[in-house]
């Protein structure tokens, strides 16, 4: 299950999404999140889900990779669905057994929540982390936040910190898997026993993981110092991204799609 987590990974390619300006991809991700939370009907949710699938098709990323990234949240989807089904009330009662009552509104709301979560994971991953290298992501975030330099905000350091944190997620996941495999070889059991027993079994994993994380952070700091890194002042870039016609058109299309979603909220069971 740990190996299935693809958060923070970058998959090189030459698709339209890969070639978009990183600033535009960050803006598109924000617009996409707004679109997802603006959807309030079954028709609009299906449209958002189709948009997520379209992003996968355009990015040319293997569908198996995207589905693999959804495996860790299966439990969250099931738990969210059960809560919405049994706790949402309405007018159309479909099933009743004692205190258990299932309404049509509860089923619809559970479906909406599943589509919303899946669309958010797929859309934000494909638009941003899967198709943008950490270096380009840092440059894009720094340029978007550059107006904050006027009020002495350390934009470059903040962007670098965020990108390094995102970049090291796959590394820490791989390290966790190695430590757990080593503990299992020594007889550790992480899948049986009570919840407290499982929590105690994770202690031999967490301690070496923290030590490894601090060691990697120290090595990274030493490497940056050896390369005379001293912040963003006076730094130049080998490749300076420039906005193109495709970048502007993609923003326009996403905004247009958001307007369409708002209008489709009047159809298909508004919640």
C-alpha positions, 0 to 999 in steps of 0.5 A: 500500500505504501508503494502505491502512494504517488504524491509528489512524483514527476513523470517526464513527458512531452504532452501539452500539459507538460509544456505548459508554463508552471505558473499557468499550471498552478493557476489552472489547479486553483481554478480546477479546485474552485470548479470542483467545489462549485459543482452542486448537481449530478450533471456538473459532477459528472462534467468535472469527472470527465474533465479529470479524465480528459487531463489524464488523456492529454497528459499521456500518463498511464491510467494505471499510474493514476489508479495506483495513486487512488488506492491509498484513499479507498478506505477514505472513500468507503468511510465517507460514503458510509457516513453520508449514506447513513447520516444524511436525511431527506424526503425519499426513504428507500430503506428502513430497519430500526434506527437505520434509514437510507434516503435517496438524498443520502445516496446522491450525496455519497456519490457526489462526495466520492466524485469530488474527492476522486476528481480532486486527487486526479485533477490536481495530481495530473495538472501539477505534480505529475507533469511538473518537475520540482525545479519548474514548480519552484520557479513558477511558485516563486514568480507567482509570489514575487509581488510579496517581495515588496513587503519583505516576504522571503518568496524564494526560500518559501517556494524552495521549502515547499518544493523540497517538502513535496519532492521528498515525499516519495523518498520518505515513502520508499524509506518507510517501506524499506524499514517496514520490510526490515522489521518484518524480516525480524518478526515484526507484525503490523497487520494483526492485534488491536489498534493499540498493538498496531500503533506500538508496532509502528514505533520501531519504524517511526524512530529510524524514519525520523533519524533518516529524515534528519540525516537526509536534511543535513546532507541536503543542507551541506550539499547546498552550502558546498554549491555556495547557495545563499538564497534567491538574491542575484540568482539567474536561471538557465531557462526562463519560462515564457507565456504562450498562446496555449497557456492563455487559451488553457486558462480561458477554457478552464474559466469557461468550463467553470461558468458552464458548471455553474449553469449546469448546477440548475439541472440534475439534482442540486444539493 
